[in-house]
Amino acid sequence: MRLLIIILILASTSSSYSADYYVSPTGNNSNSGIISSPWQTVQFGVDQLTAGDNLFLRAGTYFEKIDITVSGTSSARISVKNYQNEVVNIDGTGNTSVVYLLRILNQDYICIEGIHFTNNTMLDAQGILISGNCDGIYLLDNKISEINFSSNLNVPATPTTNAQGIIVYGTNGNDALTDLKINGNEVFDCRLGYSEALAVNGNVDGFEVLDNYVHDNTNIGIDIIGHEGTAPTNDQARNGLVKNNLVHDCVSPYATSGGIYVDGGKDLVIENNTTYKNGYGIEVGCENQGESTSGIII
């Protein structure tokens, strides 16, 4: 009986085990990853994580573009965040081989927190991309800036010139992207072309967009989208709450851009937001003929 009890205790503790690791611009990827011996690159650190682990980024600028290639669980989320209140920048300067600064593709239970993603200038540039089959993705208190479709300020925007600060694509028609939180982020100073600063698009069922500050972008501030062919079925972002956001100076030179826009979304509550100096304050519509937007409470 005593042996059985010991085995059960070991099983329960090992299932909830988590570790803290650290990355610093002055570190080395041959180090152990502890706070006194940090790794150097964020991507290397991310690749070492397992469910429940935390990766803390020390102050400085990391000239990287990052793929999250691991998943947590509902009881053991993986976290990548700044250490304490240190200022951390993920900077895409000089890297034109990948369109995103950070991508989460087909992974679950990830939290990205307290990081500034900046300087990604190229056609179809993206700050943070969430796509595919994902559950439990949290973006908390990050900053996204200077995500631009071109470095030439005189290049006119067209339907084929796009950039996106935060973009979520629910692409699996049979399995919705769910339990999504985009809370407390700031998206600013982005030249977006025909895209949006913050958008939730496709088969996304159950999400929050709360307490974000979206300003001084060249098109729509916050957009909840459906019917664009993002997912083969169930192609509507739905059952979402858009609340306590501040959106201003999101003005397009080529179209009337809404501070908050619902284009084909469904069953949404848009509550207690402040939107001013945009093309429209709040706009609800559906751009795709024969489709609908419904169940919108403002």
FIPABA-853797 format. One line per 10 residues: their letters; for each residue x, y, z of C-alpha. Coordinates in Angstrom, 2 decimals. Layout:
a> X/Y/Z ~ ... $
END
This chain:
mrlliiilil> 0.00/0.00/0.00 ~ 2.84/2.40/0.86 ~ 4.45/1.79/-2.57 ~ 1.15/2.50/-4.33 ~ 0.75/5.80/-2.49 ~ 4.28/6.89/-3.43 ~ 3.65/6.07/-7.09 ~ 0.41/8.04/-7.10 ~ 2.10/11.07/-5.53 ~ 4.91/11.00/-8.09 $
astsssysad> 2.40/10.71/-10.95 ~ 0.36/13.66/-9.72 ~ 3.38/15.92/-9.20 ~ 5.02/15.10/-12.52 ~ 1.85/15.87/-14.48 ~ 1.78/19.44/-13.11 ~ 5.53/20.11/-13.33 ~ 6.59/23.34/-14.97 ~ 9.85/25.19/-15.37 ~ 10.96/28.78/-15.82 $
yyvsptgnns> 13.51/29.57/-18.52 ~ 15.16/32.82/-19.56 ~ 16.45/34.48/-22.72 ~ 18.71/37.53/-22.91 ~ 20.39/39.33/-25.83 ~ 23.67/38.75/-23.96 ~ 22.99/35.04/-23.37 ~ 24.13/31.96/-25.24 ~ 22.08/29.10/-26.65 ~ 24.64/26.68/-25.15 $
nsgiisspwq> 23.67/27.86/-21.67 ~ 21.25/26.06/-19.38 ~ 18.44/28.64/-19.72 ~ 18.22/29.45/-16.01 ~ 18.14/33.11/-14.96 ~ 21.88/33.28/-14.32 ~ 22.68/31.41/-17.55 ~ 20.11/32.52/-20.13 ~ 19.73/31.50/-23.75 ~ 20.26/34.11/-26.45 $
tvqfgvdqlt> 17.45/33.75/-28.99 ~ 13.73/33.60/-28.42 ~ 13.18/30.93/-31.06 ~ 15.70/28.60/-29.41 ~ 14.00/29.15/-26.07 ~ 10.53/28.49/-27.44 ~ 11.70/25.25/-29.03 ~ 12.78/23.91/-25.61 ~ 9.40/24.41/-23.93 ~ 6.87/21.82/-22.86 $
agdnlflrag> 3.40/22.20/-21.34 ~ 3.37/24.45/-18.28 ~ 6.72/26.11/-18.94 ~ 7.36/29.86/-18.82 ~ 9.90/31.61/-21.04 ~ 10.91/35.00/-19.65 ~ 12.54/37.50/-21.99 ~ 15.05/39.88/-20.44 ~ 15.28/43.50/-21.55 ~ 16.58/44.32/-25.00 $
tyfekiditv> 15.89/43.93/-28.69 ~ 15.72/40.57/-30.44 ~ 16.08/40.74/-34.21 ~ 14.01/37.64/-34.87 ~ 10.84/36.29/-36.37 ~ 9.35/33.55/-34.23 ~ 7.27/30.41/-34.76 ~ 5.52/28.89/-31.76 ~ 5.90/25.18/-32.47 ~ 4.78/23.71/-29.12 $
sgtssarisv> 1.46/23.44/-27.28 ~ 0.39/23.68/-23.69 ~ -2.69/22.12/-22.17 ~ -5.81/23.57/-20.57 ~ -4.24/23.05/-17.13 ~ -0.62/23.80/-18.14 ~ -0.43/26.77/-20.46 ~ 2.88/27.77/-22.08 ~ 3.80/31.41/-21.47 ~ 6.26/33.66/-23.33 $
knyqnevvni> 6.51/37.05/-21.65 ~ 8.75/39.89/-20.58 ~ 10.56/39.45/-17.28 ~ 8.94/41.60/-14.61 ~ 8.54/45.09/-16.17 ~ 11.54/44.95/-18.50 ~ 11.14/46.39/-22.01 ~ 11.40/43.71/-24.68 ~ 11.32/44.30/-28.44 ~ 10.94/41.73/-31.19 $
dgtgntsvvy> 12.24/43.61/-34.21 ~ 11.90/42.46/-37.80 ~ 14.36/44.94/-39.29 ~ 16.25/43.40/-42.20 ~ 14.32/40.11/-42.26 ~ 12.17/39.92/-45.39 ~ 12.02/36.13/-45.74 ~ 9.00/35.67/-43.41 ~ 5.93/37.93/-43.36 ~ 5.10/37.65/-39.63 $
llrilnqdyi> 6.98/38.64/-36.49 ~ 5.30/35.89/-34.47 ~ 3.14/33.00/-35.67 ~ 1.05/30.50/-33.73 ~ -0.10/27.82/-36.18 ~ -2.08/24.75/-35.06 ~ -0.99/25.05/-31.42 ~ -2.99/25.28/-28.19 ~ -2.87/27.03/-24.81 ~ -0.22/29.64/-25.45 $
ciegihftnn> 0.08/33.02/-23.72 ~ 2.13/35.86/-25.27 ~ 2.46/38.76/-22.86 ~ 4.21/42.09/-22.40 ~ 6.27/42.16/-25.62 ~ 6.67/44.90/-28.22 ~ 6.56/43.60/-31.81 ~ 7.83/46.21/-34.24 ~ 9.45/47.06/-37.57 ~ 8.10/44.62/-40.11 $
tmldaqgili> 7.88/46.29/-43.50 ~ 7.04/44.22/-46.58 ~ 4.06/43.24/-48.67 ~ 1.56/41.32/-46.49 ~ 3.54/42.09/-43.34 ~ 2.03/40.82/-40.09 ~ 2.78/41.53/-36.46 ~ 1.16/38.54/-34.73 ~ -0.51/35.78/-36.76 ~ -2.76/33.12/-35.18 $
sgncdgiyll> -3.98/30.57/-37.69 ~ -5.31/27.07/-38.19 ~ -6.55/24.81/-35.45 ~ -5.89/26.64/-32.15 ~ -7.53/26.69/-28.72 ~ -6.75/28.81/-25.72 ~ -4.51/31.46/-27.28 ~ -4.04/34.57/-25.13 ~ -2.43/37.81/-26.32 ~ -2.07/40.05/-23.27 $
dnkiseinfs> -0.60/43.55/-22.88 ~ 1.60/43.48/-25.96 ~ 2.49/46.38/-28.27 ~ 2.46/46.15/-32.05 ~ 3.81/48.98/-34.18 ~ 5.35/49.82/-37.56 ~ 3.79/46.92/-39.42 ~ 3.81/48.38/-42.93 ~ 3.01/47.15/-46.42 ~ 5.77/49.34/-47.91 $
snlnvpatpt> 8.63/51.52/-46.79 ~ 7.76/54.06/-49.49 ~ 5.27/56.53/-48.07 ~ 4.24/57.55/-51.59 ~ 3.16/54.08/-52.72 ~ -0.65/54.12/-53.03 ~ -2.63/51.37/-51.33 ~ -4.54/48.90/-53.52 ~ -6.50/45.71/-52.75 ~ -3.24/43.77/-53.14 $
tnaqgiivyg> -1.22/45.89/-50.70 ~ -1.84/44.74/-47.15 ~ -0.35/44.64/-43.68 ~ -1.92/43.49/-40.39 ~ -1.02/44.22/-36.79 ~ -2.81/41.29/-35.13 ~ -4.63/38.83/-37.38 ~ -6.52/35.67/-36.39 ~ -7.56/33.21/-39.09 ~ -9.84/30.31/-38.13 $
tngndaltdl> -9.13/28.17/-41.19 ~ -10.46/24.75/-40.15 ~ -14.11/24.45/-41.17 ~ -14.80/21.50/-38.84 ~ -12.93/22.62/-35.72 ~ -13.37/26.23/-34.62 ~ -10.58/28.30/-33.14 ~ -11.91/29.02/-29.65 ~ -11.10/30.40/-26.19 ~ -9.26/33.34/-27.76 $
kingnevfdc> -8.34/36.40/-25.69 ~ -6.85/39.57/-27.21 ~ -6.73/41.82/-24.17 ~ -4.82/44.93/-23.20 ~ -2.74/45.26/-26.36 ~ -1.72/48.46/-28.15 ~ -1.62/48.53/-31.98 ~ -0.37/51.77/-33.49 ~ 1.56/53.50/-36.27 ~ 0.90/50.80/-38.87 $
rlgysealav> 0.49/51.39/-42.63 ~ -2.10/48.71/-43.34 ~ -3.05/49.10/-46.98 ~ -6.44/47.42/-47.41 ~ -6.25/45.44/-44.15 ~ -6.91/46.08/-40.45 ~ -4.96/46.79/-37.29 ~ -6.65/43.99/-35.30 ~ -8.89/41.39/-36.95 ~ -10.63/38.12/-36.07 $
ngnvdgfevl> -11.62/36.23/-39.21 ~ -13.18/32.91/-40.19 ~ -14.18/29.93/-38.04 ~ -13.59/31.50/-34.63 ~ -16.20/30.60/-32.01 ~ -15.82/32.19/-28.58 ~ -13.43/35.10/-28.12 ~ -12.69/38.34/-26.28 ~ -11.24/41.58/-27.61 ~ -10.98/43.67/-24.45 $
dnyvhdntni> -9.17/46.78/-23.23 ~ -7.08/47.27/-26.35 ~ -5.72/50.65/-27.49 ~ -5.74/50.91/-31.28 ~ -4.69/54.22/-32.80 ~ -2.94/56.06/-35.61 ~ -3.25/53.35/-38.22 ~ -4.10/53.86/-41.90 ~ -7.24/51.71/-42.05 ~ -9.82/49.92/-39.90 $
gidiighegt> -9.04/49.62/-36.19 ~ -10.83/46.44/-35.00 ~ -12.60/44.12/-37.46 ~ -14.69/40.99/-36.82 ~ -15.06/39.18/-40.14 ~ -16.95/36.41/-41.90 ~ -17.65/35.01/-45.36 ~ -14.22/35.73/-46.86 ~ -13.36/32.13/-47.66 ~ -11.01/31.85/-44.69 $
aptndqarng> -12.63/28.54/-43.71 ~ -14.48/26.19/-46.09 ~ -17.47/26.02/-43.69 ~ -18.57/27.90/-40.56 ~ -16.75/30.90/-41.97 ~ -17.91/33.50/-39.43 ~ -16.23/34.89/-36.34 ~ -18.95/34.54/-33.70 ~ -19.88/34.48/-30.01 ~ -17.42/37.24/-29.21 $
lvknnlvhdc> -17.18/40.17/-26.83 ~ -15.60/43.45/-27.98 ~ -15.44/45.64/-24.89 ~ -13.61/48.56/-23.29 ~ -11.45/49.24/-26.32 ~ -10.16/52.71/-27.24 ~ -9.85/53.30/-30.98 ~ -8.93/56.61/-32.61 ~ -7.23/58.09/-35.66 ~ -7.63/54.98/-37.77 $
vspyatsggi> -8.24/56.83/-41.01 ~ -7.84/55.53/-44.53 ~ -7.04/57.85/-47.46 ~ -8.91/55.58/-49.90 ~ -12.02/54.34/-48.01 ~ -14.18/55.17/-45.01 ~ -12.61/53.10/-42.25 ~ -14.50/52.14/-39.12 ~ -12.91/52.33/-35.71 ~ -14.78/49.10/-34.96 $
yvdggkdlvi> -16.20/47.17/-37.91 ~ -18.30/44.02/-38.11 ~ -18.11/42.56/-41.62 ~ -19.98/39.27/-41.71 ~ -19.53/38.42/-38.03 ~ -22.28/36.83/-35.95 ~ -23.62/36.92/-32.38 ~ -21.39/39.63/-30.98 ~ -21.61/42.04/-28.06 ~ -19.84/45.37/-28.68 $
ennttykngy> -19.93/47.21/-25.38 ~ -18.49/50.27/-23.67 ~ -15.93/51.09/-26.35 ~ -14.63/54.58/-27.17 ~ -14.07/55.34/-30.85 ~ -13.34/58.77/-32.34 ~ -11.50/60.45/-35.21 ~ -12.00/57.37/-37.38 ~ -13.85/57.20/-40.70 ~ -16.87/55.72/-38.88 $
gievgcenqg> -17.27/55.17/-35.15 ~ -18.80/51.68/-35.32 ~ -19.88/50.07/-38.59 ~ -21.90/46.87/-39.08 ~ -22.26/45.33/-42.52 ~ -21.57/42.40/-44.78 ~ -19.50/42.97/-47.91 ~ -20.18/39.59/-49.52 ~ -23.38/39.45/-51.52 ~ -25.84/36.77/-50.49 $
estsgiii> -24.33/36.39/-47.01 ~ -25.39/37.94/-43.71 ~ -24.34/39.55/-40.45 ~ -26.64/38.85/-37.50 ~ -27.06/38.92/-33.76 ~ -25.00/42.08/-33.18 ~ -25.61/43.97/-29.93 ~ -24.00/47.41/-29.54 $
END
